[in-house]
């Protein structure tokens, strides 16, 4: 670089817009995106460790995509090259590849290539670049405002990890504007600028999460307001609310008619109509109209909605939507907005039914099953009535009372198949009883007719939902499983439904064991990260072995030790990685609390690990909620006296109020969470029917004996039985070897949250 180049760069830096001058250059200066850059997060760890692999930053304008790439440039030891996918051609890419190969060969130094607007890559650019990304010559960082899963070429996407950046919050924008006012080198720290609080509030609200828009508005306000304009004696630039409103008069609505926001907004509109929320439906429609969406597109979607989501619940809905579309063609904009609004309000407030989806069930049947011949009575009689008997046996409904007669209309193999299920609202509610009555009559007639296919009507046997005492029926999900694996899978599915683990969450599996929750968390929290605690070195080795195929950054962070040591284990691991204090968005704890009376203490410990707005999910088997094992001991064939003693002893165990192993339930878990400063969100129970053989080892645990020494709770049942214990033990031993005990156990899922 010669003196002229240096002078030119210095001049450009001084004359650059405020938003460009205030770009952060370190992670510590960076504001926002804590969901991917907070302590312990995957992306932050990768940048700090200088182990970044190919990534794509996706988000709206002004959220810091390019800034983040520049921070990588200042942080990494790798060589950094920046190009724009629109302006750069194959020659620029080849030059970048040649330079990367030279540095790698001469100094072993990696090269990072930043590509702005990466979705604009054409095929020639990709062909020139991809082999070198694939073999590690180049590390790609792409930035795009378009959804990469739709807009970025699949070959580029498959070699990159996607991180989504979100619009900045108002507090974050206020922080950026405050820095700009205070910074003497890059901002207005050397000038007397007074920004009124209401002016600041207006700027951050109207910027709509766009840092660049907020800084540009501030710059316009400061540069166009003369010092002392408000009559002040000093040379103060006073930015009032009126000045701020002049500087950023209109909220910028992010909307691309062919992009991701377009589809997200129309989706929100349709879902609001479906949810019968007229206020939300009007809002989302107004967003689209304000942003310049084609009104006929909105009307087409309402025409579809009227048939798909309202249907026969209100047949007038389709008429209203059709009339609005025709009226709009006559009137146009802006008056046509009245017709849009009328149709929107009618559809939102109409009763709903999706019974027209029955067509797709019929279509699936046509596609999957062998085509059946049309029944002879239904065939056209005008051509082959004499030769083949087509049309014979058909009964003309109008010749009968109520214009209906029971006869076969479906092919023989489909008799009894139901496609249409009438809804329970509006006009369609009146159809349900009539349709059902006619079906019953037709079925009865066909069963009595020769060749009726009554064997096609097999009754279902769905699992019953059973409520235990003191609980509402809909709070229970009773599932009976023949194997432990099925039960655990059901438990995992429900746990993650409740926890709502997102792609950017930092998750802690506080009692990982074999990793039942860990691996599912890894699949979901792709941008955040997963930590897990195991009890023993053996468990740690097994989890590490399972994660061997993952990169160091994508694998779970494993800590090993007792539950009480968890905060210190996390602190030490975080400091070792340069992460500082690590807090989690989701903490999952299955079977962690134990039965030693320290449950409340362990819950408080877990609560202290949560980030603001974080959630804690406890998954615990609650012994006292399950069935009593020996409530029906007489059915085992024991003498009546011993059976009663055994049942009474077991009940006494559960009735002991001070027993830390048994004297607690999910209500206690929820209360302990509240005492730890958490807000209760949800409480559920899953029940499972367990069958297990009555073995000598099991009896040794209950009554004491060889092999049971040191087992928690050993001999507790015997203590309750007193002098009868030995007689009961012998009676149970005398039962046939195939004797199986059955008991319904209950797992409680208690979800709590930390206030934001």
PyMOL commands that set and color helices and strands:
alter all, ss='L'
color gray80, all
select helices_A, chain A and resi 3-15+18-21+34-37+42-48+65-75+90-107+118-120+123-134+148-151+154-157+170-182+197-206+211-223+241-247+260-274+278-290+295-313+316-331+337-349+355-368+376-378+381-388+397-399+401-403+412-414+426-448+454-456+473-475+484-499+518-524+537-546+563-576+599-607+623-625+633-636+640-655+666-675+696-703+716-733
alter helices_A, ss='H'
color red, helices_A
select strands_A, chain A and resi 55-58+79-84+111-116+138-144+161-164+193-195+237-239+476-478+506-509+529-534+557-560+584-590+610-621+679-693+740-753
alter strands_A, ss='S'
color yellow, strands_A
deselect
rebuild
show_as cartoon
